[in-house]
Each structure stands twice: as structure tokens, then as C-alpha cells.
Amino acid sequence: MAKEFNDSNFQADVLASDKLTVVDFWAEWCGPCRAIGPVIEELSKEYDGKVNVGKVNVDNNPQVSMNYGITSIPAILFIKDGQVVDKLVGAQPKGNFVKKIEAHI
């Protein structure tokens, strides 16, 4: 299951991680966010142990959302060694996520 990242655990769970981390910035009221939710869950299971996969609810975590300039959701950041190495914005097919993950692990 995808982890819930938030303002308080983002530093330890994402930025300090030695693995690639996929972070889905979303909100409950966002239709496209809900559409890719199952894809995020599938990626979490398929890459378990290799890649951290999680979500940030932008309504509940304004600080981390603001830190990364999230203005449009869903926004998916690929973070490695504390740095954003790639990004996807908007609902995307699963293959697009897999390509980005495979390029960075």
C-alpha cells in the first residue's frame, strides 16, 4: 500500500531515503487524482522493497506542497537522494510511470 507522506514525515521518509521515491500530490476532490490512485497502489506493490511509493494530500499538507511549487494536481515527483529527478503532471497511463521509475532505479 502506498505510504502517506505529510509535512512532518517528508524529510525522514522521502528526502533522507536511499531509494527512489515516487510522490503523488493529490486531493480527494480531484477527479484525475482519484483516477490514478489505483495505479499508484499497483506501483507500490510491484516495486515494494525497491522504490518508495506514497501520496501527499495537498489540502492537509500545505507546507510540503508549497516547497515543491505544486500548483496543478495530480503532480507526481520522482525524488532520489533528496533531489527531484523527474516529474509527471496530470493523469497518465501506467506505462509512463514505469518508464520514469525504470530510468531512475
Protein Blocks (a to p, Z undefined) as FASTA:
>chain_A
ZZdddfklmmmmmmmpcbdcddddddfklmklmmmmmmmmmmmmmmgojaccddddfklm
mmlmmmnopabdcdddddeehiafbdcedjddfklmmmmmmmmZZ
